[in-house]
Amino acid sequence: MSEYRKYQCSVCGHIYDEAEGDEETGIAPGTRWEDIPDDWRCPECGAEKSEYSLML
């Protein structure tokens, strides 16, 4: 699979890095964006997953 990607919350700017995961919300390092449950929320502001966009 390709290298890890990063996604940014359009509400608060929080960055989800696939390589790092988000252990505070139970997402293990190396978890791909598409493998995160759809009901996951931004740990900073509570925005829905759909509020994130791929960082280029």
N, C-alpha and C positions, 0 to 999 in steps of 0.2 A: 504494500500500500504506500501511497505517497507520504510526504513529510507531514508533520502535524500542522494544523491550522489554528488561527485565532479568530474569535468572534467578539464583537463589541456591542454592548447594550446601547441602544439609541436614546434611552432615557437618562441614564446616569454616567455612561462611559465605562462601566465595568468591563473588563476583558476576560473572556473564558479562553484559556489556552489548553488545547487538547493534550499536550505533553504533560501539563501540570495537574489537570483535572480540577476538582473543587472538593477537597476532602471535607470541608465544613458542611457541605450539603450531601455528602455520601457519594460523590462522583470520583472514582479512582483515577490516578494519573494514567494517561494513555487512552482515556475514553473518548471516542470520536463523537462529534457533535450529533450525528444522526442516531447515536446509541443512547443519548440522554432522553429520559422520559419527556413526553410533550407537556406534562404538568409541572416540570421543573421551573423554578422562578429565580430571577436574579437575586443573589445573596445580598446585594447592596440596597436595591430599591424595591424588589418584589415584582419587577416587570416580567411579563410572560416571555417564554423562549422565543416567540415570534418577533419580539422587539429587537432581537440580535441580528447583526449582519456580519458576513464574512469580511475580515480585514484583508485587503490586498497588499 
